[in-house]
Structure formats: C-alpha cells, structure tokens
Amino acid sequence: AGRMAGMRERGILRPMLATPVSGWSILLGVGFLRMVVGFFSAGLNFFSALFLFGVSFPVNVGLLLFCALACALGAMGLGALVSFVVRRPGSASAAGMILTQIMLFLSGIYIPFEFLPSILQAFGRVLPAYYMAQGFRAALGVVEGGAEILWASLGFGLFGVIALFLFGQLFLQPEKG
C-alpha cells in the first residue's frame, strides 16, 4: 500500500487506472511481486546458511509457508493501514519502519524475549510479530508450536486481507481532475 501511495503521488497510478486492467489486478500484482522477491530472499538465506556455513534446520515446510504467507499478508495490511493514517508516502514509510522496529524489538527478534522486563513481555505478547516469530521458530524446529501460534498467524493474515480490501479501495479510486 505504501508502494501504491508512492505511485499515486508520482503520477504513475493515474494512467494505470485508466487502462482496462482492474485496480485490484494492479494492487495484487505489486503485492505478489514483493512477496515473490521476499520468498526468494528467504530461500537464498536458507541455501547460503546450508552451503556456506553448514547450518541446517529441520524445516516444517507447510508451517513455514503458512506463516510466511500470513506474515506477508498481515504486513501488507499493516502497511495499508499506516499509509491510510499517514498520507505522505515518505512519512508513511518512516512510520512503518518505526512501527516495525518496535514490534520486532518487543517480539524477541533482536534480543531474547525472556530478557525483556515483564511489562514489555506482556505488551510484546499482544503484537502479531511475537506470534509470527514463534511460528517461524516452530517451523524451523527451534521451539514447540501451539495452536495459539496458528490462530494468531491466521488472524494476522485475515487482518491483512481485510485491510488491503478496505484501504485498497481508497488507492484504487481514479483521481479527480
């Protein structure tokens, strides 16, 4: 959605919306391309870890793909929400990065979750990034996964789909004038 806001501000989106291609096709195309690049990057990291450093993981491929898809959809929805609240693309990008860094810090990505004070742990447990991190850890065999991880991942993914649908409507409207 941030990418779409930038395209709108630079005047790229107006001619695209004037074509017979639907706005949703454009939105899904941009989102799908970013997901493919992200999955390729993750795959490159896995192969690099395996072949360069000899690190291997007992990967649960189904859980990994489910968490990756839910995380990607949820992140796109969160980006749509931030782009709706913060109208300028540059500011929306900065706000999204700040929000992401806070969520990653409180979810135990940067430092072990157990090292955080109890009040920050309580706050971190309500953030989707905590469950996404736990889902990826479970998919890689690092921790045991529970149903709460699956439900939270599914909820975040559904939030993303709903947010993309609602906020995407705003970006897909032809500009006036």
C-alpha positions, 0 to 999 in steps of 0.5 A: 500500500505504501508502494501504491501511495508512492505511485499515486503521488508520482503520477504513475497510478493515474494512467494505470487506472485508466487502462482496462486492467482492474485496480485490484489486478494492479494492487495484487500484482505489486503485492505478489511481486514483493512477496515473490522477491521476499520468498526468494530472499528467504530461500537464498538465506536458507541455501547460503546458511546450508552451503556456506556455513553448514547450518541446517534446520529441520524445516516444517515446510507447510508451517513455514509457508503458512506463516510466511504467507500470513506474515506477508499478508498481515504486513501488507495490511499493516502497511495499508493501514499506516499509509491510510493514517499517514498520507505522505508516502515518505512519512508513511514509510518512516512510520512503518519502519518505526512501527516495525522496529518496535514490534520486532524489538518487543517480539524477541527478534533482536534480543531474547524475549525472556530478557525483556522486563515483564511489562514489555513481555506482556505488551510484546505478547499482544503484537502479531510479530511475537506470534509470527516469530514463534511460528517461524521458530516452530517451523524451523524446529527451534521451539514447540508450536501451539495452536495459539501460534496458528490462530494468531498467524491466521488472524494476522493474515485475515487482518491483512486481507481485510485491510488491503480490501478496505484501504485498497479501495481508497488507492484504487479510486481514479483521481479527480481532475 
